[in-house]
Amino acid sequence: MRTVVHTKTCPPDSCCDPDTKAARGGMGARAERQMANLCRALGHPARVRILRVLVEKDVCIAGELADEVSLAASTVSQHLNILKEAGLIKGEVDGPRRCYCVDKTVLAGFRRLVASL
């Protein structure tokens, strides 16, 4: 039994037309790696919720973050480390406390990357 593959030529300005793809602008390899890294960091619902809380509060949040997202402080800490490694949040040490806030530049870059898909 043979498999028959049908091919057709797409009309100009279609989504798969090479000229249209080029006009939309491609994402380079560096941008693709950056986007994949950020998507991995946001690949858990708890991290999405943590980031959302930080964006909504728009202030540096420390210990009360665990209460905001209804998770144990140790769990929140692990998720914060992943978000921080990806660059989505910044953390500052203030004595025994750590304070976290969104890195707005990285978040804006992520939004641009998603919009370029």
Contact map, one row per residue, 1 for C-alpha under 8 A:
111000000000000000000000000000000000000000000000000000000000000000000000000000000000000000000000000000000000000000000
111100000000000000000000000000000000000000000000000000000000000000000000000000000000000000000000000000000000000000000
111110000000000000000000000000000000000000000000000000000000000000000000000000000000000000000000000000000000000000000
011111000000000000000000000000000000000000000000000000000000000000000000000000000000000000000000000000000000000000000
001111100000000000000000000000000000000000000000000000000000000000000000000000000000000000000000000000000000000000000
000111110000000000000000000000000000000000000000000000000000000000000000000000000000000000000000000000000000000000000
000011111000000000000000000000000000000000000000000000000000000000000000000000000000000000000000000000000000000000000
000001111100000000000000000000000000000000000000000000000000000000000000000000000000000000000000000000000000000000000
000000111110000000000000000000000000000000000000000000000000000000000000000000000000000000000000000000000000000000000
000000011111010110000000000000000000000000000000000000000000000000000000000000000000000000000000000000000000000000000
000000001111110010000000000000000000000000000000000000000000000000000000000000000000000000000000000000000000000000000
000000000111110010010000000000000000000000000000000000000000000000000000000000000000000000000000000000000000000000000
000000000011111010110000000000000000000000000000000000000000000000000000000000000000000000000000000000000000000000000
000000000111111110010000000000000000000000000000000000000000000000000000000000000000000000000000000000000000000000000
000000000000111110011000000000000000000000000000000000000000000000000000000000000000000000000000000000000000000000000
000000000100011111011000000000000000000000000000000000000000000000000000000000000000000000000000000000000000000000000
000000000111111111111000000000000000000000000000000000000000000000000000000000000000000000000000000000000000000000000
000000000000000111111100000000000000000000000000000000000000000000000000000000000000000000000000000000000000000000000
000000000000100011111110000000000000000000000000000000000000000000000000000000000000000000000000000000000000000000000
000000000001111111111111000000000000000000000000000000000000000000000000000000000000000000000000000000000000000000000
000000000000001111111111110000000000000000000000000000000000000000000000000000000000000000000000000000000000000000000
000000000000000001111111110000000000000000000000000000000000000000000000000000000000000000000000000000000000000000000
000000000000000000111111100000000000000000000000000000000000000000000000000000000000000000000000000000000000000000000
000000000000000000011111110000000000000000000000000000000000000000000000000000000000000000000000000000000000000000000
000000000000000000001111111000000000000000000000000000000000000000000000000000000000000000000000000000000000000000010
000000000000000000001101111100000000000000000000000000000000000000000000000000000000000000000000000000000000000000010
000000000000000000000000111110110000000000000000000000000000000000000000000000000000000000000000000000000000000000011
000000000000000000000000011111110000000000000000000000000000000000000000000000000000000000000000000000000000000000000
000000000000000000000000001111111000000000000000000000000000000000000000000000000000000000000000000000000000000000000
000000000000000000000000000111111100000000000000000000000000000000000000000000000000000000000000000000000000000000000
000000000000000000000000001111111110000000000000000000000000000000000000000000000000000000000000000000000000000010000
000000000000000000000000001111111111000000000000000000000000000000000000000000000000000000000000000000000000000000000
000000000000000000000000000011111111100000000000000000000000000000000000000000000000000000000000000000000000000000000
000000000000000000000000000001111111110000000000000000000000000000000000000000000000000000000000000000000000000000000
000000000000000000000000000000111111111000000000000000000000000000000000000000000000000000000000000000000000010011000
000000000000000000000000000000011111111100000000000000000000000000000000000000000000000000000000000000000000000000000
000000000000000000000000000000001111111110000000000000000000000000000000000000000000010000000000000000000000000000000
000000000000000000000000000000000111111111000000000000000000000000000000000000000000010100000000000000000000010000000
000000000000000000000000000000000011111111100000000000000000000000000000000000000000000000000000000000000000000000000
000000000000000000000000000000000001111111100000000000000000000000000000000000000000000000000000000000000000000000000
000000000000000000000000000000000000111111110010000000000000000000000000000000000110010000000000000000000000000000000
000000000000000000000000000000000000011111111011000000000000000000000000000000000010000000000000000000000000000000000
000000000000000000000000000000000000001111111011000000000000000000000000000000000000000000000000000000000000000000000
000000000000000000000000000000000000000011111111000000000000000000000000000000000000000000000000000000000000000000000
000000000000000000000000000000000000000001111111100000000000000000000000000000000000000000000000000000000000000000000
000000000000000000000000000000000000000000011111110000000000000000001000000000100000000000000000000000000000000000000
000000000000000000000000000000000000000011111111111000000000000000000000000000110010000000000000000000000000000000000
000000000000000000000000000000000000000001111111111100000000000000000000000000000000000000000000000000000000000000000
000000000000000000000000000000000000000000001111111110000000000000001000000000000000000000000000000000000000000000000
000000000000000000000000000000000000000000000111111111000000000010001000000000010000000000000000000000000000000000000
000000000000000000000000000000000000000000000011111111100000000000000000000000000000000010000000000001000000000000000
000000000000000000000000000000000000000000000001111111110000000000000000000000000000000000000000000000000000000000000
000000000000000000000000000000000000000000000000111111111000000000011000000000000000000000000000000000000000000000000
000000000000000000000000000000000000000000000000011111111111100000000000000000000000000000000000000111000000000000000
000000000000000000000000000000000000000000000000001111111100000000000000000000000000000000000000000011000000000000000
000000000000000000000000000000000000000000000000000111111100000000000000000000000000000000000000000000000000000000000
000000000000000000000000000000000000000000000000000011111110000000000000000000000000000000000000000000000000000000000
000000000000000000000000000000000000000000000000000001111111000000000000000000000000000000000000000011000000000000000
000000000000000000000000000000000000000000000000000001001111100000000000000000000000000000000000000010000000000000000
000000000000000000000000000000000000000000000000000001000111110000000000000000000000000000000000001110000000000000000
000000000000000000000000000000000000000000000000000001000011111110000000000000000000000000000000001110000000000000000
000000000000000000000000000000000000000000000000000000000001111110000000000000000000000000000000111100000000000000000
000000000000000000000000000000000000000000000000000000000000111111000000100000000000000000000000111000000000000000000
000000000000000000000000000000000000000000000000000000000000111111110000000000000000000000000000000000000000000000000
000000000000000000000000000000000000000000000000010000000000111111111000000100000000000000000000000000000000000000000
000000000000000000000000000000000000000000000000000000000000001111111111100100000000000000000000000000000000000000000
000000000000000000000000000000000000000000000000000000000000000111111110000000000000000000000000000000000000000000000
000000000000000000000000000000000000000000000000000010000000000111111100000000000000000000000000000000000000000000000
000000000000000000000000000000000000000000000100110010000000000011111110000000000000000000000000000000000000000000000
000000000000000000000000000000000000000000000000000000000000000001111111000000000000000000000000000000000000000000000
000000000000000000000000000000000000000000000000000000000000000001101111101100000000000000000000000000000000000000000
000000000000000000000000000000000000000000000000000000000000000001000111111100000000000000000000000000000000000000000
000000000000000000000000000000000000000000000000000000000000001001000011111110000000000000000000000000000000000000000
000000000000000000000000000000000000000000000000000000000000000000000001111111000000000000000000000000000000000000000
000000000000000000000000000000000000000000000000000000000000000000000011111111100000000000000000000000000000000000000
000000000000000000000000000000000000000000000000000000000000000011000011111111110000000000000000000000000000000000000
000000000000000000000000000000000000000000000000000000000000000000000000111111111000000000000000000000000000000000000
000000000000000000000000000000000000000000000000000000000000000000000000011111111100000000000000000000000000000000000
000000000000000000000000000000000000000000000110000000000000000000000000001111111110000000000000000000000000000000000
000000000000000000000000000000000000000000000010010000000000000000000000000111111111000010000000000000000000000000000
000000000000000000000000000000000000000000000000000000000000000000000000000011111111100000000000000000000000000000000
000000000000000000000000000000000000000010000000000000000000000000000000000001111111110000000000000000000000000000000
000000000000000000000000000000000000000011000010000000000000000000000000000000111111111110000000000000000000000000000
000000000000000000000000000000000000000000000000000000000000000000000000000000011111111111100000000000000000000000000
000000000000000000000000000000000000000000000000000000000000000000000000000000001111111100000000000000000000000000000
000000000000000000000000000000000000110010000000000000000000000000000000000000000111111110000000000000000000000000000
000000000000000000000000000000000000000000000000000000000000000000000000000000000011111111000000000000100100000000000
000000000000000000000000000000000000010000000000000000000000000000000000000000000011111111000000000001110110000000000
000000000000000000000000000000000000000000000000001000000000000000000000000000010011011111100000000111100000000000000
000000000000000000000000000000000000000000000000000000000000000000000000000000000001001111110000000111100000000000000
000000000000000000000000000000000000000000000000000000000000000000000000000000000001000011111000011110000000000000000
000000000000000000000000000000000000000000000000000000000000000000000000000000000000000001111100011100000000000000000
000000000000000000000000000000000000000000000000000000000000000000000000000000000000000000111111111000000000000000000
000000000000000000000000000000000000000000000000000000000000000000000000000000000000000000011111111000000000000000000
000000000000000000000000000000000000000000000000000000000000000000000000000000000000000000001111110000000000000000000
000000000000000000000000000000000000000000000000000000000000000000000000000000000000000000001111110000000000000000000
000000000000000000000000000000000000000000000000000000000000011000000000000000000000000000001111111000000000000000000
000000000000000000000000000000000000000000000000000000000000011000000000000000000000000000111111111100000000000000000
000000000000000000000000000000000000000000000000000000000001111000000000000000000000000000111100111110000000000000000
000000000000000000000000000000000000000000000000000001000001110000000000000000000000000011110000011111000000000000000
000000000000000000000000000000000000000000000000000001100111100000000000000000000000000011100000001111100000000000000
000000000000000000000000000000000000000000000000001001100100000000000000000000000000000111000000000111110010000000000
000000000000000000000000000000000000000000000000000000000000000000000000000000000000001111000000000011111110000000000
000000000000000000000000000000000000000000000000000000000000000000000000000000000000000100000000000001111111000000000
000000000000000000000000000000000000000000000000000000000000000000000000000000000000000000000000000000111111100000000
000000000000000000000000000000000000000000000000000000000000000000000000000000000000001100000000000000111111110000000
000000000000000000000000000000000000000000000000000000000000000000000000000000000000000100000000000001111111111000000
000000000000000000000000000000000000000000000000000000000000000000000000000000000000000000000000000000011111111100000
000000000000000000000000000000000000000000000000000000000000000000000000000000000000000000000000000000001111111110000
000000000000000000000000000000000010010000000000000000000000000000000000000000000000000000000000000000000111111111000
000000000000000000000000000000000000000000000000000000000000000000000000000000000000000000000000000000000011111111100
000000000000000000000000000000000000000000000000000000000000000000000000000000000000000000000000000000000001111111110
000000000000000000000000000000100010000000000000000000000000000000000000000000000000000000000000000000000000111111111
000000000000000000000000000000000010000000000000000000000000000000000000000000000000000000000000000000000000011111111
000000000000000000000000000000000000000000000000000000000000000000000000000000000000000000000000000000000000001111111
000000000000000000000000111000000000000000000000000000000000000000000000000000000000000000000000000000000000000111111
000000000000000000000000001000000000000000000000000000000000000000000000000000000000000000000000000000000000000011111
